[in-house]
Amino acid sequence: MALLLGALFAYIFFPVHRFLKAKIKYETVSALIVCVGVLLLFLIPGVFFVKSLFEEASVLFLSAKEQFNSGVLSHCSLEVCKVVQQFVNEPTVQGYIDNMLHSAAVAVIEKGSAFLVAVPKVVLTLFVMFFTMFYFLKGGEEFLQKLNSYLRIHQKKYLLILQRLQDIVKGVVFGYVIVALMQGVIGGIGFFLFGVSSPLFWGFVMALLALIPFLGTGFVWIPAAVYIIFQGVVTNSTWLIVKGVGLFVYGLVFVSTLDNFIRPKLISEKAKIHPVVVMIGIFGGMLFFGPIGLIVGPLVLCLTMVFLQVYLSGDLKR
């Protein structure tokens, strides 16, 4: 997977490498600059994202802590709040809650330990990816020229495959990036309309998470909607409950719709592949490759179809 991602990034950023090589005249230096630039392109927003996320999370944690210390449901006069209070105060329920909190703490420790154990593997994967990217940038053109002799494909067929591969890669990258930006903008607008603090920041976070498989924008707007509804219940505010429900519906209808319907359409139009094939590639990729299969799946399936079209086409005989 690291090799595949390295080749993919080399292809995406090859125009930058070509431009720098023409200016600098040293191919190795140009490839190294591009690799470092791509690394910083990931690291700088990542550091900013983690720092801001911790700051926002700490504010949210302090606010929640104050509410719990003052009695979460003490200001709620609704009948459901009274029932919940009586239920929670039962000794048996208290025991279950203590066990759940203990299990949650153990799970957090285990996940944290697993993350620390996985750090060397992640570092090694990144090293292989950028090492591969560096040499694909340096020798990518020569590799493509020699590939035809290994595959023994007619020149016309080979050029068609390269052209379709270019269309497919551009389509997948275009689809994911454009939809992620759209989701970030629409999500940020929703947070602004429903009165959530820091809508610009959370819009930026949603745009980033939209690019990360299995996380997505729901990782932000669902907890935000639930928290607003919870605040409405605690403070006996019908308006806050309505706002929370409205934010949930907005996120479900407007933000998630882009991810599920518009992305396959954009990819299919740009890559000149039917949307059904793109959808099968996405779900099949998730099944076979895991989270990264959301990107790799459509690439592999679409390229397979191109090879089949080339070899089954009567117009492209040797």
Secondary structure, DSSP 8 states (H G I E B T S, - for coil): -HHHHHHHHHHHTHHHHHHHHHHH--HHHHHHHHHHHHHHHHHHHHHHHHHHHHHHHHHHHHHHHHHHHT-TTTT--SHHHHHHHHHHTSHHHHHHHHHHHHHHHHHHHHHHHHHHHHHHHHHHHHHHHHHHHHHHHHHHHHHHHHHHHHHT--HHHHHHHHHHHHHHHHHHHHHHHHHHHHHHHHHHHHHHHTT-S-HHHHHHHHHHHHTSTTT-THHHHHHHHHHHHHHHHHTT-HHHHHHHHHHHHHIIIIIHHIIIIIHHHHHHHHHT--HHHHHHHHHHHHHHH-TTHHHHHHHHHHHHHHHHHHHH-GGG--
